Amino acid sequence: MSVDKSKAGKSRLHPRNRNRERYDLQAMIATVPALADHLITSKHGEDSIDFSDPAAVKCLNSALLHHYYDIQAWDFPDENLCPPIPGRADYIHYMADLLGESNFGAIPKGEQMKVLDIGVGASCIYPLIGTVEYGWSFIGSDAEQSSVSSAQQIVKSNPQLSTLIECRLQTNSQHMFHGILADDEVIDFSMSNPPFHASADEALDGAKRKRKNLSGKPVKKPIRNFAGVSNELIYQGGEFAFIDQMIKESKQYATRCFWFSTLVSKQSNLKRIYKAIEAASVRRSRTIQMGTGNKSSRIVAWTFLTAEQQKEWRETRWKLKE
């Protein structure tokens, strides 16, 4: 097995990320006037929002999608996870780079490219960004019917994307690929942002720490600033158990996906994840470091394809003649 670890600056967004520079809040307010209700003045005397306020965070991210991505309709229940747009976009861009590296420098684009987002969530965020940036088609799976329904409504409300995104219900939460992919269905890569807490108590402690860091004050009963219902945040055994199951199951789909991938929030899980990848007898794996602000994470990706199988994939699916 070949293991490759690449690095990105801790606080730097991907070069193609539309939000590498400071947000143009006034331009965003012109697009989404409701954002003005959440505007505050930072300690440096600059326009900002209160990142400890869930309503402000949701409004900001809605404005980001509207202003920078032309996603004009993006709404979902307040109790669901509200994703930070720049960090989510980075996952998409780094996977595009990985596809490009597998395609002699050319990023495969267009609707013939199919991506599986495991745990699409009520916000449908990865498919939205991936279709806008690269024209890819997406399957968004989720074990919660309410999340699938919410994601479907977002797609329906943005008709320019409706033919590119399909949302499917996973009826067995212990599976990632089984029950979602049809018998002959092929995907170019899979992606996932796993639940990273093993219990409700652990999730609550994490919310307390995060809110204290944002507000500078101790919090007894925190409100998660990015919200999130239990299935989005909690999985029995935590992040590693989720990823371990994904790795084991991916082996059964070895020739039907070029790159499998997942976000890994906890660096302490990496050693066990690498052992699980090695046990699955993958051909090659990659670890891609990402960082936004004070938060760092990484993508772990793996493929089972031989060099000859990759060549055939490029020629048949990506139409590259070598």
C-alpha positions in Angstrom: 0.0 0.0 0.0 1.2 3.5 -0.9 0.6 6.2 1.7 1.0 9.9 0.8 0.5 12.8 3.2 0.3 16.3 1.8 0.0 19.5 3.8 -1.9 22.8 3.5 -1.3 25.8 5.6 -3.2 25.7 8.9 -5.2 28.9 8.4 -5.3 29.0 4.6 -8.2 28.1 2.5 -7.8 26.3 -0.8 -6.6 28.7 -3.7 -9.9 28.2 -5.6 -12.0 28.8 -2.5 -14.3 31.8 -3.1 -14.0 33.0 0.5 -10.2 33.2 0.8 -10.4 36.9 1.4 -12.5 38.7 4.1 -16.2 38.5 3.6 -17.7 41.5 1.9 -20.5 41.9 4.4 -22.0 45.0 2.9 -22.3 43.3 -0.5 -23.8 40.3 1.1 -26.3 42.5 2.9 -27.3 44.0 -0.4 -28.1 40.4 -1.6 -29.6 39.2 1.7 -30.9 42.2 3.7 -31.7 40.1 6.7 -28.0 39.8 7.4 -28.0 43.4 8.6 -30.0 42.4 11.7 -27.0 40.3 12.8 -24.3 42.8 12.2 -22.1 43.8 15.2 -18.9 45.8 15.6 -15.8 43.7 16.5 -13.3 44.7 19.2 -11.2 46.0 16.3 -13.9 48.3 15.1 -14.9 46.2 12.0 -18.2 44.9 10.8 -18.7 41.3 12.0 -21.4 39.0 13.3 -21.8 37.2 16.6 -20.5 33.7 15.8 -21.9 32.3 19.1 -25.5 33.1 17.8 -26.9 30.2 15.7 -29.4 32.5 13.9 -26.6 34.8 12.9 -24.4 32.0 11.7 -27.2 30.5 9.6 -28.0 33.8 8.1 -24.3 34.5 7.3 -23.9 31.1 5.5 -27.1 31.6 3.6 -25.8 35.0 2.4 -22.5 33.4 1.4 -24.2 30.8 -0.7 -26.5 33.5 -2.3 -23.8 36.1 -3.0 -20.8 33.8 -4.0 -22.6 30.7 -5.4 -25.9 32.0 -6.7 -27.8 29.5 -4.4 -30.8 31.7 -3.8 -32.9 29.2 -1.8 -31.3 27.5 1.2 -33.4 26.8 4.2 -33.7 23.8 6.6 -34.9 23.3 10.2 -33.0 25.3 12.8 -32.2 22.1 14.8 -30.1 20.7 12.0 -26.4 21.3 11.6 -25.6 24.6 9.9 -22.3 24.0 8.0 -19.6 26.7 7.6 -19.5 27.2 3.8 -15.7 27.9 3.3 -14.6 24.7 5.1 -17.1 22.6 3.2 -16.0 24.1 -0.1 -12.4 23.2 0.7 -13.3 19.5 0.9 -14.8 19.7 -2.6 -11.7 21.6 -4.0 -9.2 19.2 -2.5 -11.0 16.2 -3.9 -11.1 17.9 -7.3 -7.3 18.2 -7.0 -7.0 14.5 -6.1 -9.1 13.6 -9.2 -6.9 15.9 -11.2 -3.7 14.2 -9.9 -5.3 10.9 -11.0 -6.0 12.4 -14.4 -2.6 13.9 -15.4 -3.4 17.3 -14.1 -6.9 17.8 -15.6 -9.8 17.9 -13.1 -12.7 15.9 -14.6 -15.8 18.1 -14.8 -19.3 17.7 -15.9 -22.4 15.8 -15.0 -20.9 12.4 -16.1 -18.9 12.6 -12.9 -20.9 11.1 -10.1 -20.2 11.7 -6.4 -21.7 10.0 -3.3 -22.1 12.2 -0.2 -22.6 9.9 2.7 -24.7 11.8 5.3 -25.9 14.7 3.1 -27.7 16.3 5.9 -30.6 18.7 5.9 -28.5 21.4 4.3 -27.4 19.5 1.2 -24.2 21.6 1.3 -21.6 19.4 -0.4 -23.8 18.7 -3.5 -24.7 22.4 -3.8 -21.1 23.5 -3.9 -19.8 20.6 -6.0 -22.4 21.1 -8.7 -21.8 24.9 -8.9 -18.0 24.6 -8.9 -17.5 21.6 -11.2 -20.8 20.6 -12.7 -20.7 17.1 -11.0 -23.7 14.9 -10.3 -24.4 13.9 -6.7 -26.1 11.2 -4.8 -26.8 12.5 -1.3 -27.6 9.8 1.2 -28.9 10.1 4.8 -30.4 7.9 7.5 -32.9 10.5 8.6 -36.0 10.9 6.4 -36.4 14.5 7.7 -32.9 15.4 6.4 -33.5 13.7 3.0 -36.8 15.7 2.7 -35.1 18.9 3.6 -32.3 18.3 1.1 -34.8 17.4 -1.6 -36.7 20.7 -1.0 -33.5 22.7 -1.3 -32.7 21.0 -4.6 -36.3 21.6 -5.8 -36.0 25.3 -4.8 -32.9 25.7 -7.0 -34.1 24.3 -10.3 -30.8 24.9 -12.1 -29.4 22.1 -10.0 -32.4 19.7 -9.9 -31.1 17.3 -12.6 -27.7 17.0 -10.9 -28.6 16.1 -7.3 -30.5 13.0 -6.1 -31.2 12.4 -2.5 -31.7 8.9 -1.2 -32.8 7.5 2.2 -30.4 5.0 3.9 -32.7 2.7 5.8 -29.9 1.0 7.8 -27.7 3.5 9.6 -25.0 0.9 10.0 -24.4 0.9 6.3 -22.7 3.5 4.0 -22.9 2.0 0.5 -25.3 -0.9 0.9 -28.9 0.1 0.2 -27.8 3.3 -1.6 -25.9 2.3 -4.7 -27.7 0.2 -7.3 -26.1 -3.2 -8.2 -24.4 -1.8 -11.3 -23.9 1.8 -10.2 -20.5 3.4 -10.4 -19.2 6.5 -8.6 -16.1 8.6 -9.1 -15.6 9.3 -5.5 -17.4 9.2 -2.1 -17.2 11.7 0.6 -18.4 12.0 4.2 -18.3 14.3 7.2 -18.8 11.7 10.0 -20.4 12.3 13.4 -17.5 12.8 15.7 -19.1 12.3 19.1 -19.7 8.9 20.7 -22.4 10.0 23.1 -24.8 12.9 23.9 -22.7 13.9 26.9 -19.6 14.1 24.8 -21.4 16.3 22.3 -22.7 18.6 25.0 -19.2 19.0 26.5 -17.9 19.8 23.0 -20.7 22.4 22.6 -19.8 24.0 25.9 -16.1 24.4 25.0 -16.9 25.8 21.6 -19.4 28.4 22.8 -17.0 29.4 25.6 -14.2 29.9 23.0 -16.5 32.0 20.9 -18.1 34.1 23.6 -15.3 34.2 26.1 -17.7 33.2 28.9 -18.5 29.9 30.7 -21.7 28.3 29.5 -23.9 26.0 31.5 -26.6 25.2 28.9 -25.0 25.8 25.5 -26.8 26.3 22.2 -24.7 24.8 19.4 -23.7 27.7 17.2 -23.8 25.4 14.2 -26.8 23.5 15.6 -27.0 19.8 14.7 -29.4 17.0 15.7 -28.2 13.8 17.2 -27.5 11.7 14.1 -25.4 14.4 12.7 -23.2 14.6 15.7 -23.3 11.2 17.5 -22.5 7.7 16.3 -22.0 4.8 18.7 -18.2 4.4 19.0 -17.6 8.0 17.6 -15.8 9.1 14.6 -13.4 6.2 14.3 -16.2 3.6 14.5 -18.0 5.3 11.6 -14.9 5.5 9.5 -13.8 2.0 10.3 -17.2 0.7 9.1 -16.9 2.8 5.9 -13.5 1.4 5.2 -14.6 -2.2 5.7 -17.7 -1.8 3.5 -15.8 0.1 0.8 -13.8 -3.0 0.0 -16.9 -4.6 -1.3 -17.2 -1.7 -3.8 -13.5 -1.7 -4.7 -14.0 -1.5 -8.5 -17.0 0.7 -8.5 -15.5 3.8 -7.0 -12.2 5.5 -7.9 -11.5 7.3 -4.6 -13.2 6.8 -1.2 -12.8 9.6 1.2 -13.8 11.0 4.6 -13.1 14.0 6.8 -11.2 13.2 10.0 -11.8 15.7 12.7 -9.8 14.1 15.5 -6.1 13.6 14.8 -5.9 11.0 17.5 -8.0 8.7 15.3 -5.5 8.7 12.4 -3.3 5.9 13.6 -6.2 3.5 13.9 -7.6 4.7 10.6 -4.3 3.9 8.9 -4.3 0.4 10.4 -7.9 -0.1 9.1 -6.9 1.0 5.7 -3.9 -1.3 5.7 -6.1 -4.2 6.8 -8.4 -3.6 3.9 -5.5 -4.0 1.4 -6.0 -0.7 -0.4 -3.7 0.1 -3.3 -3.0 3.7 -2.2 -4.1 6.2 0.4 -3.8 9.9 0.8 -4.0 12.3 3.8 -4.7 15.9 2.9 -4.4 18.5 5.6 -6.9 21.3 5.8 -7.2 24.3 8.1 -9.6 27.2 8.5 -9.1 29.7 11.3 -8.4 27.9 14.5 -9.8 24.6 13.3 -7.7 22.0 11.6 -8.9 18.8 10.0 -7.9 16.4 7.2 -9.2 14.3 4.4 -8.2 10.7 4.3 -8.8 9.1 0.9 -8.1 5.6 -0.4 -8.4 3.6 -3.6 -8.4 -0.1 -4.5 -7.8 0.3 -8.2 -4.6 -1.0 -9.9 -2.7 1.2 -12.4 -4.4 -0.7 -15.2 -7.9 -0.2 -13.7 -7.2 3.5 -13.2 -6.1 3.8 -16.9 -9.3 2.1 -18.0 -11.4 4.3 -15.7 -9.8 7.5 -17.2 -10.5 6.3 -20.8 -14.0 5.1 -20.3 -15.5 7.5 -17.7 -13.3 10.6 -18.0 -12.7 10.1 -21.8 -9.0 10.6 -21.6 -6.9 8.8 -24.2 -3.4 8.1 -23.0 
